[in-house]
Amino acid sequence: MSDAVTRPQPYDAQVDATGLNCPLPLLKAKLELNRLASGAVLKVIATDAGSQRDFRTFARLAGHTLEHEEAEGGVYQYWLRKA
């Protein structure tokens, strides 16, 4: 990528899990995903460094797609497409 600035990814719903520690960001995301239709994208914002491993593993095991992830200044953002 030659662009230093990434384009915002579109999403259908958002969960703000900043300040929460594992496993709360994942639990909040799972609850929100349950409300969404298949194919919808959920954006999650977290500050727990362990969330990177958690969301990658969760997406793989649950069959969801981790469309995009960003980490900057201790803030982690994930775009999950519901299976």
mmCIF file of the N, C-alpha and C atoms, coordinates in Angstrom:
data_MODEL
# 
_entry.id   MODEL 
# 
loop_
_atom_site.group_PDB 
_atom_site.id 
_atom_site.type_symbol 
_atom_site.label_atom_id 
_atom_site.label_alt_id 
_atom_site.label_comp_id 
_atom_site.label_asym_id 
_atom_site.label_entity_id 
_atom_site.label_seq_id 
_atom_site.pdbx_PDB_ins_code 
_atom_site.Cartn_x 
_atom_site.Cartn_y 
_atom_site.Cartn_z 
_atom_site.occupancy 
_atom_site.B_iso_or_equiv 
_atom_site.pdbx_formal_charge 
_atom_site.auth_seq_id 
_atom_site.auth_comp_id 
_atom_site.auth_asym_id 
_atom_site.auth_atom_id 
_atom_site.pdbx_PDB_model_num 
ATOM 1   N N  . MET A 1 1  ? 0.829   -1.191  0.000  1.00 0.00 ? 1  MET A N  1 
ATOM 2   C CA . MET A 1 1  ? 0.000   0.000   0.000  1.00 0.00 ? 1  MET A CA 1 
ATOM 3   C C  . MET A 1 1  ? 0.867   1.246   0.000  1.00 0.00 ? 1  MET A C  1 
ATOM 4   N N  . SER A 1 2  ? 0.670   2.097   -0.944 1.00 0.00 ? 2  SER A N  1 
ATOM 5   C CA . SER A 1 2  ? 1.424   3.345   -0.969 1.00 0.00 ? 2  SER A CA 1 
ATOM 6   C C  . SER A 1 2  ? 0.726   4.397   -0.115 1.00 0.00 ? 2  SER A C  1 
ATOM 7   N N  . ASP A 1 3  ? -0.559  4.211   0.106  1.00 0.00 ? 3  ASP A N  1 
ATOM 8   C CA . ASP A 1 3  ? -1.347  5.152   0.910  1.00 0.00 ? 3  ASP A CA 1 
ATOM 9   C C  . ASP A 1 3  ? -1.073  4.944   2.398  1.00 0.00 ? 3  ASP A C  1 
ATOM 10  N N  . ALA A 1 4  ? -0.688  5.994   3.101  1.00 0.00 ? 4  ALA A N  1 
ATOM 11  C CA . ALA A 1 4  ? -0.487  5.891   4.545  1.00 0.00 ? 4  ALA A CA 1 
ATOM 12  C C  . ALA A 1 4  ? -1.827  5.916   5.266  1.00 0.00 ? 4  ALA A C  1 
ATOM 13  N N  . VAL A 1 5  ? -2.805  6.551   4.657  1.00 0.00 ? 5  VAL A N  1 
ATOM 14  C CA . VAL A 1 5  ? -4.135  6.660   5.254  1.00 0.00 ? 5  VAL A CA 1 
ATOM 15  C C  . VAL A 1 5  ? -5.012  5.545   4.692  1.00 0.00 ? 5  VAL A C  1 
ATOM 16  N N  . THR A 1 6  ? -5.623  4.762   5.584  1.00 0.00 ? 6  THR A N  1 
ATOM 17  C CA . THR A 1 6  ? -6.507  3.697   5.120  1.00 0.00 ? 6  THR A CA 1 
ATOM 18  C C  . THR A 1 6  ? -7.920  4.236   5.018  1.00 0.00 ? 6  THR A C  1 
ATOM 19  N N  . ARG A 1 7  ? -8.615  3.799   4.000  1.00 0.00 ? 7  ARG A N  1 
ATOM 20  C CA . ARG A 1 7  ? -10.016 4.206   3.827  1.00 0.00 ? 7  ARG A CA 1 
ATOM 21  C C  . ARG A 1 7  ? -10.863 3.534   4.893  1.00 0.00 ? 7  ARG A C  1 
ATOM 22  N N  . PRO A 1 8  ? -11.833 4.250   5.423  1.00 0.00 ? 8  PRO A N  1 
ATOM 23  C CA . PRO A 1 8  ? -12.718 3.601   6.406  1.00 0.00 ? 8  PRO A CA 1 
ATOM 24  C C  . PRO A 1 8  ? -13.484 2.448   5.762  1.00 0.00 ? 8  PRO A C  1 
ATOM 25  N N  . GLN A 1 9  ? -13.593 1.365   6.486  1.00 0.00 ? 9  GLN A N  1 
ATOM 26  C CA . GLN A 1 9  ? -14.332 0.207   6.000  1.00 0.00 ? 9  GLN A CA 1 
ATOM 27  C C  . GLN A 1 9  ? -15.807 0.384   6.357  1.00 0.00 ? 9  GLN A C  1 
ATOM 28  N N  . PRO A 1 10 ? -16.720 0.047   5.432  1.00 0.00 ? 10 PRO A N  1 
ATOM 29  C CA . PRO A 1 10 ? -18.146 0.155   5.762  1.00 0.00 ? 10 PRO A CA 1 
ATOM 30  C C  . PRO A 1 10 ? -18.566 -0.915  6.773  1.00 0.00 ? 10 PRO A C  1 
ATOM 31  N N  . TYR A 1 11 ? -19.563 -0.591  7.595  1.00 0.00 ? 11 TYR A N  1 
ATOM 32  C CA . TYR A 1 11 ? -20.068 -1.550  8.574  1.00 0.00 ? 11 TYR A CA 1 
ATOM 33  C C  . TYR A 1 11 ? -21.539 -1.273  8.855  1.00 0.00 ? 11 TYR A C  1 
ATOM 34  N N  . ASP A 1 12 ? -22.217 -2.290  9.378  1.00 0.00 ? 12 ASP A N  1 
ATOM 35  C CA . ASP A 1 12 ? -23.657 -2.208  9.651  1.00 0.00 ? 12 ASP A CA 1 
ATOM 36  C C  . ASP A 1 12 ? -23.965 -1.884  11.105 1.00 0.00 ? 12 ASP A C  1 
ATOM 37  N N  . ALA A 1 13 ? -23.063 -2.258  12.008 1.00 0.00 ? 13 ALA A N  1 
ATOM 38  C CA . ALA A 1 13 ? -23.251 -2.001  13.441 1.00 0.00 ? 13 ALA A CA 1 
ATOM 39  C C  . ALA A 1 13 ? -21.878 -1.863  14.066 1.00 0.00 ? 13 ALA A C  1 
ATOM 40  N N  . GLN A 1 14 ? -21.841 -1.236  15.256 1.00 0.00 ? 14 GLN A N  1 
ATOM 41  C CA . GLN A 1 14 ? -20.562 -1.010  15.926 1.00 0.00 ? 14 GLN A CA 1 
ATOM 42  C C  . GLN A 1 14 ? -20.681 -1.319  17.413 1.00 0.00 ? 14 GLN A C  1 
ATOM 43  N N  . VAL A 1 15 ? -19.607 -1.905  17.956 1.00 0.00 ? 15 VAL A N  1 
ATOM 44  C CA . VAL A 1 15 ? -19.512 -2.158  19.396 1.00 0.00 ? 15 VAL A CA 1 
ATOM 45  C C  . VAL A 1 15 ? -18.276 -1.418  19.895 1.00 0.00 ? 15 VAL A C  1 
ATOM 46  N N  . ASP A 1 16 ? -18.464 -0.594  20.911 1.00 0.00 ? 16 ASP A N  1 
ATOM 47  C CA . ASP A 1 16 ? -17.341 0.097   21.540 1.00 0.00 ? 16 ASP A CA 1 
ATOM 48  C C  . ASP A 1 16 ? -16.985 -0.657  22.814 1.00 0.00 ? 16 ASP A C  1 
ATOM 49  N N  . ALA A 1 17 ? -15.869 -1.374  22.774 1.00 0.00 ? 17 ALA A N  1 
ATOM 50  C CA . ALA A 1 17 ? -15.434 -2.165  23.928 1.00 0.00 ? 17 ALA A CA 1 
ATOM 51  C C  . ALA A 1 17 ? -14.161 -1.569  24.531 1.00 0.00 ? 17 ALA A C  1 
ATOM 52  N N  . THR A 1 18 ? -13.938 -0.265  24.318 1.00 0.00 ? 18 THR A N  1 
ATOM 53  C CA . THR A 1 18 ? -12.744 0.359   24.871 1.00 0.00 ? 18 THR A CA 1 
ATOM 54  C C  . THR A 1 18 ? -12.804 0.322   26.394 1.00 0.00 ? 18 THR A C  1 
ATOM 55  N N  . GLY A 1 19 ? -11.659 0.058   27.001 1.00 0.00 ? 19 GLY A N  1 
ATOM 56  C CA . GLY A 1 19 ? -11.568 -0.004  28.449 1.00 0.00 ? 19 GLY A CA 1 
ATOM 57  C C  . GLY A 1 19 ? -11.961 -1.342  29.044 1.00 0.00 ? 19 GLY A C  1 
ATOM 58  N N  . LEU A 1 20 ? -12.458 -2.249  28.214 1.00 0.00 ? 20 LEU A N  1 
ATOM 59  C CA . LEU A 1 20 ? -12.867 -3.568  28.708 1.00 0.00 ? 20 LEU A CA 1 
ATOM 60  C C  . LEU A 1 20 ? -11.751 -4.583  28.471 1.00 0.00 ? 20 LEU A C  1 
ATOM 61  N N  . ASN A 1 21 ? -11.583 -5.490  29.415 1.00 0.00 ? 21 ASN A N  1 
ATOM 62  C CA . ASN A 1 21 ? -10.567 -6.536  29.283 1.00 0.00 ? 21 ASN A CA 1 
ATOM 63  C C  . ASN A 1 21 ? -11.208 -7.850  28.856 1.00 0.00 ? 21 ASN A C  1 
ATOM 64  N N  . CYS A 1 22 ? -10.365 -8.712  28.292 1.00 0.00 ? 22 CYS A N  1 
ATOM 65  C CA . CYS A 1 22 ? -10.765 -10.039 27.862 1.00 0.00 ? 22 CYS A CA 1 
ATOM 66  C C  . CYS A 1 22 ? -11.528 -10.738 28.987 1.00 0.00 ? 22 CYS A C  1 
ATOM 67  N N  . PRO A 1 23 ? -12.626 -11.391 28.732 1.00 0.00 ? 23 PRO A N  1 
ATOM 68  C CA . PRO A 1 23 ? -13.227 -11.676 27.417 1.00 0.00 ? 23 PRO A CA 1 
ATOM 69  C C  . PRO A 1 23 ? -14.371 -10.729 27.045 1.00 0.00 ? 23 PRO A C  1 
ATOM 70  N N  . LEU A 1 24 ? -14.520 -9.611  27.747 1.00 0.00 ? 24 LEU A N  1 
ATOM 71  C CA . LEU A 1 24 ? -15.681 -8.745  27.512 1.00 0.00 ? 24 LEU A CA 1 
ATOM 72  C C  . LEU A 1 24 ? -15.804 -8.179  26.093 1.00 0.00 ? 24 LEU A C  1 
ATOM 73  N N  . PRO A 1 25 ? -14.717 -7.727  25.443 1.00 0.00 ? 25 PRO A N  1 
ATOM 74  C CA . PRO A 1 25 ? -14.898 -7.244  24.060 1.00 0.00 ? 25 PRO A CA 1 
ATOM 75  C C  . PRO A 1 25 ? -15.499 -8.312  23.145 1.00 0.00 ? 25 PRO A C  1 
ATOM 76  N N  . LEU A 1 26 ? -15.022 -9.554  23.308 1.00 0.00 ? 26 LEU A N  1 
ATOM 77  C CA . LEU A 1 26 ? -15.526 -10.653 22.487 1.00 0.00 ? 26 LEU A CA 1 
ATOM 78  C C  . LEU A 1 26 ? -16.984 -10.970 22.823 1.00 0.00 ? 26 LEU A C  1 
ATOM 79  N N  . LEU A 1 27 ? -17.329 -10.958 24.099 1.00 0.00 ? 27 LEU A N  1 
ATOM 80  C CA . LEU A 1 27 ? -18.714 -11.234 24.495 1.00 0.00 ? 27 LEU A CA 1 
ATOM 81  C C  . LEU A 1 27 ? -19.665 -10.177 23.945 1.00 0.00 ? 27 LEU A C  1 
ATOM 82  N N  . LYS A 1 28 ? -19.271 -8.909  24.028 1.00 0.00 ? 28 LYS A N  1 
ATOM 83  C CA . LYS A 1 28 ? -20.115 -7.839  23.486 1.00 0.00 ? 28 LYS A CA 1 
ATOM 84  C C  . LYS A 1 28 ? -20.281 -8.003  21.969 1.00 0.00 ? 28 LYS A C  1 
ATOM 85  N N  . ALA A 1 29 ? -19.209 -8.376  21.298 1.00 0.00 ? 29 ALA A N  1 
ATOM 86  C CA . ALA A 1 29 ? -19.262 -8.582  19.851 1.00 0.00 ? 29 ALA A CA 1 
ATOM 87  C C  . ALA A 1 29 ? -20.186 -9.750  19.505 1.00 0.00 ? 29 ALA A C  1 
ATOM 88  N N  . LYS A 1 30 ? -20.086 -10.842 20.264 1.00 0.00 ? 30 LYS A N  1 
ATOM 89  C CA . LYS A 1 30 ? -20.927 -12.017 19.998 1.00 0.00 ? 30 LYS A CA 1 
ATOM 90  C C  . LYS A 1 30 ? -22.405 -11.674 20.166 1.00 0.00 ? 30 LYS A C  1 
ATOM 91  N N  . LEU A 1 31 ? -22.730 -10.916 21.212 1.00 0.00 ? 31 LEU A N  1 
ATOM 92  C CA . LEU A 1 31 ? -24.129 -10.521 21.435 1.00 0.00 ? 31 LEU A CA 1 
ATOM 93  C C  . LEU A 1 31 ? -24.648 -9.669  20.284 1.00 0.00 ? 31 LEU A C  1 
ATOM 94  N N  . GLU A 1 32 ? -23.822 -8.749  19.814 1.00 0.00 ? 32 GLU A N  1 
ATOM 95  C CA . GLU A 1 32 ? -24.241 -7.879  18.706 1.00 0.00 ? 32 GLU A CA 1 
ATOM 96  C C  . GLU A 1 32 ? -24.356 -8.679  17.412 1.00 0.00 ? 32 GLU A C  1 
ATOM 97  N N  . LEU A 1 33 ? -23.427 -9.605  17.168 1.00 0.00 ? 33 LEU A N  1 
ATOM 98  C CA . LEU A 1 33 ? -23.488 -10.436 15.957 1.00 0.00 ? 33 LEU A CA 1 
ATOM 99  C C  . LEU A 1 33 ? -24.777 -11.254 15.930 1.00 0.00 ? 33 LEU A C  1 
ATOM 100 N N  . ASN A 1 34 ? -25.237 -11.702 17.107 1.00 0.00 ? 34 ASN A N  1 
ATOM 101 C CA . ASN A 1 34 ? -26.477 -12.481 17.171 1.00 0.00 ? 34 ASN A CA 1 
ATOM 102 C C  . ASN A 1 34 ? -27.664 -11.682 16.649 1.00 0.00 ? 34 ASN A C  1 
ATOM 103 N N  . ARG A 1 35 ? -27.625 -10.373 16.773 1.00 0.00 ? 35 ARG A N  1 
ATOM 104 C CA . ARG A 1 35 ? -28.721 -9.504  16.332 1.00 0.00 ? 35 ARG A CA 1 
ATOM 105 C C  . ARG A 1 35 ? -28.668 -9.207  14.831 1.00 0.00 ? 35 ARG A C  1 
ATOM 106 N N  . LEU A 1 36 ? -27.495 -9.388  14.236 1.00 0.00 ? 36 LEU A N  1 
ATOM 107 C CA . LEU A 1 36 ? -27.299 -9.001  12.840 1.00 0.00 ? 36 LEU A CA 1 
ATOM 108 C C  . LEU A 1 36 ? -27.657 -10.125 11.874 1.00 0.00 ? 36 LEU A C  1 
ATOM 109 N N  . ALA A 1 37 ? -28.002 -9.727  10.675 1.00 0.00 ? 37 ALA A N  1 
ATOM 110 C CA . ALA A 1 37 ? -28.296 -10.688 9.608  1.00 0.00 ? 37 ALA A CA 1 
ATOM 111 C C  . ALA A 1 37 ? -26.990 -11.262 9.059  1.00 0.00 ? 37 ALA A C  1 
ATOM 112 N N  . SER A 1 38 ? -27.080 -12.440 8.485  1.00 0.00 ? 38 SER A N  1 
ATOM 113 C CA . SER A 1 38 ? -25.930 -13.054 7.844  1.00 0.00 ? 38 SER A CA 1 
ATOM 114 C C  . SER A 1 38 ? -25.390 -12.120 6.767  1.00 0.00 ? 38 SER A C  1 
ATOM 115 N N  . GLY A 1 39 ? -24.074 -11.949 6.728  1.00 0.00 ? 39 GLY A N  1 
ATOM 116 C CA . GLY A 1 39 ? -23.454 -11.081 5.737  1.00 0.00 ? 39 GLY A CA 1 
ATOM 117 C C  . GLY A 1 39 ? -23.239 -9.653  6.228  1.00 0.00 ? 39 GLY A C  1 
ATOM 118 N N  . ALA A 1 40 ? -23.841 -9.299  7.365  1.00 0.00 ? 40 ALA A N  1 
ATOM 119 C CA . ALA A 1 40 ? -23.672 -7.951  7.913  1.00 0.00 ? 40 ALA A CA 1 
ATOM 120 C C  . ALA A 1 40 ? -22.268 -7.821  8.509  1.00 0.00 ? 40 ALA A C  1 
ATOM 121 N N  . VAL A 1 41 ? -21.777 -6.588  8.555  1.00 0.00 ? 41 VAL A N  1 
ATOM 122 C CA . VAL A 1 41 ? -20.436 -6.333  9.082  1.00 0.00 ? 41 VAL A CA 1 
ATOM 123 C C  . VAL A 1 41 ? -20.550 -5.590  10.411 1.00 0.00 ? 41 VAL A C  1 
ATOM 124 N N  . LEU A 1 42 ? -19.835 -6.116  11.406 1.00 0.00 ? 42 LEU A N  1 
ATOM 125 C CA . LEU A 1 42 ? -19.773 -5.509  12.733 1.00 0.00 ? 42 LEU A CA 1 
ATOM 126 C C  . LEU A 1 42 ? -18.390 -4.922  12.936 1.00 0.00 ? 42 LEU A C  1 
ATOM 127 N N  . LYS A 1 43 ? -18.349 -3.649  13.318 1.00 0.00 ? 43 LYS A N  1 
ATOM 128 C CA . LYS A 1 43 ? -17.083 -3.005  13.669 1.00 0.00 ? 43 LYS A CA 1 
ATOM 129 C C  . LYS A 1 43 ? -16.945 -3.037  15.187 1.00 0.00 ? 43 LYS A C  1 
ATOM 130 N N  . VAL A 1 44 ? -15.788 -3.490  15.662 1.00 0.00 ? 44 VAL A N  1 
ATOM 131 C CA . VAL A 1 44 ? -15.519 -3.534  17.098 1.00 0.00 ? 44 VAL A CA 1 
ATOM 132 C C  . VAL A 1 44 ? -14.289 -2.671  17.386 1.00 0.00 ? 44 VAL A C  1 
ATOM 133 N N  . ILE A 1 45 ? -14.403 -1.822  18.400 1.00 0.00 ? 45 ILE A N  1 
ATOM 134 C CA . ILE A 1 45 ? -13.275 -1.003  18.848 1.00 0.00 ? 45 ILE A CA 1 
ATOM 135 C C  . ILE A 1 45 ? -12.905 -1.487  20.243 1.00 0.00 ? 45 ILE A C  1 
ATOM 136 N N  . ALA A 1 46 ? -11.638 -1.858  20.434 1.00 0.00 ? 46 ALA A N  1 
ATOM 137 C CA . ALA A 1 46 ? -11.189 -2.386  21.718 1.00 0.00 ? 46 ALA A CA 1 
ATOM 138 C C  . ALA A 1 46 ? -9.833  -1.789  22.082 1.00 0.00 ? 46 ALA A C  1 
ATOM 139 N N  . THR A 1 47 ? -9.502  -1.858  23.362 1.00 0.00 ? 47 THR A N  1 
ATOM 140 C CA . THR A 1 47 ? -8.190  -1.389  23.823 1.00 0.00 ? 47 THR A CA 1 
ATOM 141 C C  . THR A 1 47 ? -7.393  -2.520  24.476 1.00 0.00 ? 47 THR A C  1 
ATOM 142 N N  . ASP A 1 48 ? -7.949  -3.712  24.513 1.00 0.00 ? 48 ASP A N  1 
ATOM 143 C CA . ASP A 1 48 ? -7.275  -4.874  25.091 1.00 0.00 ? 48 ASP A CA 1 
ATOM 144 C C  . ASP A 1 48 ? -6.383  -5.520  24.024 1.00 0.00 ? 48 ASP A C  1 
ATOM 145 N N  . ALA A 1 49 ? -5.060  -5.534  24.284 1.00 0.00 ? 49 ALA A N  1 
ATOM 146 C CA . ALA A 1 49 ? -4.124  -6.092  23.302 1.00 0.00 ? 49 ALA A CA 1 
ATOM 147 C C  . ALA A 1 49 ? -4.425  -7.560  23.000 1.00 0.00 ? 49 ALA A C  1 
ATOM 148 N N  . GLY A 1 50 ? -4.957  -8.290  23.973 1.00 0.00 ? 50 GLY A N  1 
ATOM 149 C CA . GLY A 1 50 ? -5.295  -9.696  23.759 1.00 0.00 ? 50 GLY A CA 1 
ATOM 150 C C  . GLY A 1 50 ? -6.442  -9.885  22.793 1.00 0.00 ? 50 GLY A C  1 
ATOM 151 N N  . SER A 1 51 ? -7.150  -8.811  22.490 1.00 0.00 ? 51 SER A N  1 
ATOM 152 C CA . SER A 1 51 ? -8.301  -8.926  21.584 1.00 0.00 ? 51 SER A CA 1 
ATOM 153 C C  . SER A 1 51 ? -7.877  -9.329  20.177 1.00 0.00 ? 51 SER A C  1 
ATOM 154 N N  . GLN A 1 52 ? -6.639  -9.013  19.782 1.00 0.00 ? 52 GLN A N  1 
ATOM 155 C CA . GLN A 1 52 ? -6.191  -9.407  18.438 1.00 0.00 ? 52 GLN A CA 1 
ATOM 156 C C  . GLN A 1 52 ? -6.248  -10.918 18.279 1.00 0.00 ? 52 GLN A C  1 
ATOM 157 N N  . ARG A 1 53 ? -5.655  -11.615 19.224 1.00 0.00 ? 53 ARG A N  1 
ATOM 158 C CA . ARG A 1 53 ? -5.676  -13.089 19.181 1.00 0.00 ? 53 ARG A CA 1 
ATOM 159 C C  . ARG A 1 53 ? -7.112  -13.592 19.286 1.00 0.00 ? 53 ARG A C  1 
ATOM 160 N N  . ASP A 1 54 ? -7.880  -12.995 20.219 1.00 0.00 ? 54 ASP A N  1 
ATOM 161 C CA . ASP A 1 54 ? -9.251  -13.442 20.453 1.00 0.00 ? 54 ASP A CA 1 
ATOM 162 C C  . ASP A 1 54 ? -10.117 -13.328 19.208 1.00 0.00 ? 54 ASP A C  1 
ATOM 163 N N  . PHE A 1 55 ? -10.063 -12.174 18.537 1.00 0.00 ? 55 PHE A N  1 
ATOM 164 C CA . PHE A 1 55 ? -10.946 -11.972 17.377 1.00 0.00 ? 55 PHE A CA 1 
ATOM 165 C C  . PHE A 1 55 ? -10.525 -12.809 16.186 1.00 0.00 ? 55 PHE A C  1 
ATOM 166 N N  . ARG A 1 56 ? -9.224  -12.995 15.996 1.00 0.00 ? 56 ARG A N  1 
ATOM 167 C CA . ARG A 1 56 ? -8.763  -13.862 14.895 1.00 0.00 ? 56 ARG A CA 1 
ATOM 168 C C  . ARG A 1 56 ? -9.238  -15.296 15.104 1.00 0.00 ? 56 ARG A C  1 
ATOM 169 N N  . THR A 1 57 ? -9.083  -15.790 16.339 1.00 0.00 ? 57 THR A N  1 
ATOM 170 C CA . THR A 1 57 ? -9.476  -17.157 16.666 1.00 0.00 ? 57 THR A CA 1 
ATOM 171 C C  . THR A 1 57 ? -10.990 -17.319 16.595 1.00 0.00 ? 57 THR A C  1 
ATOM 172 N N  . PHE A 1 58 ? -11.714 -16.362 17.174 1.00 0.00 ? 58 PHE A N  1 
ATOM 173 C CA . PHE A 1 58 ? -13.174 -16.411 17.164 1.00 0.00 ? 58 PHE A CA 1 
ATOM 174 C C  . PHE A 1 58 ? -13.720 -16.440 15.740 1.00 0.00 ? 58 PHE A C  1 
ATOM 175 N N  . ALA A 1 59 ? -13.208 -15.572 14.874 1.00 0.00 ? 59 ALA A N  1 
ATOM 176 C CA . ALA A 1 59 ? -13.689 -15.528 13.489 1.00 0.00 ? 59 ALA A CA 1 
ATOM 177 C C  . ALA A 1 59 ? -13.468 -16.879 12.812 1.00 0.00 ? 59 ALA A C  1 
ATOM 178 N N  . ARG A 1 60 ? -12.284 -17.460 13.006 1.00 0.00 ? 60 ARG A N  1 
ATOM 179 C CA . ARG A 1 60 ? -11.963 -18.741 12.367 1.00 0.00 ? 60 ARG A CA 1 
ATOM 180 C C  . ARG A 1 60 ? -12.865 -19.854 12.899 1.00 0.00 ? 60 ARG A C  1 
ATOM 181 N N  . LEU A 1 61 ? -13.035 -19.933 14.214 1.00 0.00 ? 61 LEU A N  1 
ATOM 182 C CA . LEU A 1 61 ? -13.807 -21.016 14.808 1.00 0.00 ? 61 LEU A CA 1 
ATOM 183 C C  . LEU A 1 61 ? -15.311 -20.881 14.561 1.00 0.00 ? 61 LEU A C  1 
ATOM 184 N N  . ALA A 1 62 ? -15.808 -19.647 14.534 1.00 0.00 ? 62 ALA A N  1 
ATOM 185 C CA . ALA A 1 62 ? -17.245 -19.426 14.377 1.00 0.00 ? 62 ALA A CA 1 
ATOM 186 C C  . ALA A 1 62 ? -17.662 -19.328 12.908 1.00 0.00 ? 62 ALA A C  1 
ATOM 187 N N  . GLY A 1 63 ? -16.702 -19.292 11.999 1.00 0.00 ? 63 GLY A N  1 
ATOM 188 C CA . GLY A 1 63 ? -17.019 -19.223 10.579 1.00 0.00 ? 63 GLY A CA 1 
ATOM 189 C C  . GLY A 1 63 ? -17.260 -17.815 10.055 1.00 0.00 ? 63 GLY A C  1 
ATOM 190 N N  . HIS A 1 64 ? -17.030 -16.799 10.902 1.00 0.00 ? 64 HIS A N  1 
ATOM 191 C CA . HIS A 1 64 ? -17.159 -15.414 10.450 1.00 0.00 ? 64 HIS A CA 1 
ATOM 192 C C  . HIS A 1 64 ? -15.885 -15.023 9.708  1.00 0.00 ? 64 HIS A C  1 
ATOM 193 N N  . THR A 1 65 ? -15.930 -13.897 9.000  1.00 0.00 ? 65 THR A N  1 
ATOM 194 C CA . THR A 1 65 ? -14.770 -13.420 8.267  1.00 0.00 ? 65 THR A CA 1 
ATOM 195 C C  . THR A 1 65 ? -14.253 -12.145 8.918  1.00 0.00 ? 65 THR A C  1 
ATOM 196 N N  . LEU A 1 66 ? -12.971 -12.148 9.284  1.00 0.00 ? 66 LEU A N  1 
ATOM 197 C CA . LEU A 1 66 ? -12.347 -10.927 9.776  1.00 0.00 ? 66 LEU A CA 1 
ATOM 198 C C  . LEU A 1 66 ? -11.917 -10.145 8.545  1.00 0.00 ? 66 LEU A C  1 
ATOM 199 N N  . GLU A 1 67 ? -12.772 -9.206  8.126  1.00 0.00 ? 67 GLU A N  1 
ATOM 200 C CA . GLU A 1 67 ? -12.558 -8.467  6.879  1.00 0.00 ? 67 GLU A CA 1 
ATOM 201 C C  . GLU A 1 67 ? -11.338 -7.554  6.950  1.00 0.00 ? 67 GLU A C  1 
ATOM 202 N N  . HIS A 1 68 ? -11.134 -6.941  8.123  1.00 0.00 ? 68 HIS A N  1 
ATOM 203 C CA . HIS A 1 68 ? -10.088 -5.934  8.243  1.00 0.00 ? 68 HIS A CA 1 
ATOM 204 C C  . HIS A 1 68 ? -9.790  -5.746  9.724  1.00 0.00 ? 68 HIS A C  1 
ATOM 205 N N  . GLU A 1 69 ? -8.547  -5.417  10.036 1.00 0.00 ? 69 GLU A N  1 
ATOM 206 C CA . GLU A 1 69 ? -8.226  -5.047  11.413 1.00 0.00 ? 69 GLU A CA 1 
ATOM 207 C C  . GLU A 1 69 ? -7.163  -3.971  11.394 1.00 0.00 ? 69 GLU A C  1 
ATOM 208 N N  . GLU A 1 70 ? -7.230  -3.089  12.375 1.00 0.00 ? 70 GLU A N  1 
ATOM 209 C CA . GLU A 1 70 ? -6.262  -2.009  12.498 1.00 0.00 ? 70 GLU A CA 1 
ATOM 210 C C  . GLU A 1 70 ? -5.843  -1.911  13.958 1.00 0.00 ? 70 GLU A C  1 
ATOM 211 N N  . ALA A 1 71 ? -4.588  -1.554  14.176 1.00 0.00 ? 71 ALA A N  1 
ATOM 212 C CA . ALA A 1 71 ? -4.087  -1.311  15.530 1.00 0.00 ? 71 ALA A CA 1 
ATOM 213 C C  . ALA A 1 71 ? -3.257  -0.041  15.483 1.00 0.00 ? 71 ALA A C  1 
ATOM 214 N N  . GLU A 1 72 ? -3.636  0.924   16.296 1.00 0.00 ? 72 GLU A N  1 
ATOM 215 C CA . GLU A 1 72 ? -2.889  2.181   16.328 1.00 0.00 ? 72 GLU A CA 1 
ATOM 216 C C  . GLU A 1 72 ? -3.034  2.823   17.700 1.00 0.00 ? 72 GLU A C  1 
ATOM 217 N N  . GLY A 1 73 ? -1.916  3.109   18.315 1.00 0.00 ? 73 GLY A N  1 
ATOM 218 C CA . GLY A 1 73 ? -1.914  3.806   19.599 1.00 0.00 ? 73 GLY A CA 1 
ATOM 219 C C  . GLY A 1 73 ? -2.679  3.081   20.695 1.00 0.00 ? 73 GLY A C  1 
ATOM 220 N N  . GLY A 1 74 ? -2.612  1.747   20.702 1.00 0.00 ? 74 GLY A N  1 
ATOM 221 C CA . GLY A 1 74 ? -3.304  0.982   21.736 1.00 0.00 ? 74 GLY A CA 1 
ATOM 222 C C  . GLY A 1 74 ? -4.788  0.801   21.503 1.00 0.00 ? 74 GLY A C  1 
ATOM 223 N N  . VAL A 1 75 ? -5.264  1.207   20.328 1.00 0.00 ? 75 VAL A N  1 
ATOM 224 C CA . VAL A 1 75 ? -6.677  1.014   19.968 1.00 0.00 ? 75 VAL A CA 1 
ATOM 225 C C  . VAL A 1 75 ? -6.734  0.012   18.819 1.00 0.00 ? 75 VAL A C  1 
ATOM 226 N N  . TYR A 1 76 ? -7.563  -1.002  19.007 1.00 0.00 ? 76 TYR A N  1 
ATOM 227 C CA . TYR A 1 76 ? -7.693  -2.083  18.023 1.00 0.00 ? 76 TYR A CA 1 
ATOM 228 C C  . TYR A 1 76 ? -9.088  -2.028  17.435 1.00 0.00 ? 76 TYR A C  1 
ATOM 229 N N  . GLN A 1 77 ? -9.157  -2.093  16.097 1.00 0.00 ? 77 GLN A N  1 
ATOM 230 C CA . GLN A 1 77 ? -10.452 -2.069  15.421 1.00 0.00 ? 77 GLN A CA 1 
ATOM 231 C C  . GLN A 1 77 ? -10.567 -3.294  14.527 1.00 0.00 ? 77 GLN A C  1 
ATOM 232 N N  . TYR A 1 78 ? -11.751 -3.887  14.546 1.00 0.00 ? 78 TYR A N  1 
ATOM 233 C CA . TYR A 1 78 ? -12.009 -5.114  13.784 1.00 0.00 ? 78 TYR A CA 1 
ATOM 234 C C  . TYR A 1 78 ? -13.304 -4.959  13.002 1.00 0.00 ? 78 TYR A C  1 
ATOM 235 N N  . TRP A 1 79 ? -13.306 -5.469  11.793 1.00 0.00 ? 79 TRP A N  1 
ATOM 236 C CA . TRP A 1 79 ? -14.504 -5.511  10.968 1.00 0.00 ? 79 TRP A CA 1 
ATOM 237 C C  . TRP A 1 79 ? -14.804 -6.990  10.712 1.00 0.00 ? 79 TRP A C  1 
ATOM 238 N N  . LEU A 1 80 ? -15.849 -7.496  11.342 1.00 0.00 ? 80 LEU A N  1 
ATOM 239 C CA . LEU A 1 80 ? -16.226 -8.901  11.237 1.00 0.00 ? 80 LEU A CA 1 
ATOM 240 C C  . LEU A 1 80 ? -17.466 -9.042  10.366 1.00 0.00 ? 80 LEU A C  1 
ATOM 241 N N  . ARG A 1 81 ? -17.384 -9.905  9.362  1.00 0.00 ? 81 ARG A N  1 
ATOM 242 C CA . ARG A 1 81 ? -18.567 -10.205 8.538  1.00 0.00 ? 81 ARG A CA 1 
ATOM 243 C C  . ARG A 1 81 ? -19.199 -11.464 9.065  1.00 0.00 ? 81 ARG A C  1 
ATOM 244 N N  . LYS A 1 82 ? -20.491 -11.360 9.432  1.00 0.00 ? 82 LYS A N  1 
ATOM 245 C CA . LYS A 1 82 ? -21.193 -12.496 10.011 1.00 0.00 ? 82 LYS A CA 1 
ATOM 246 C C  . LYS A 1 82 ? -21.388 -13.599 8.980  1.00 0.00 ? 82 LYS A C  1 
ATOM 247 N N  . ALA A 1 83 ? -21.163 -14.820 9.422  1.00 0.00 ? 83 ALA A N  1 
ATOM 248 C CA . ALA A 1 83 ? -21.324 -16.000 8.544  1.00 0.00 ? 83 ALA A CA 1 
ATOM 249 C C  . ALA A 1 83 ? -22.791 -16.193 8.166  1.00 0.00 ? 83 ALA A C  1 
# 
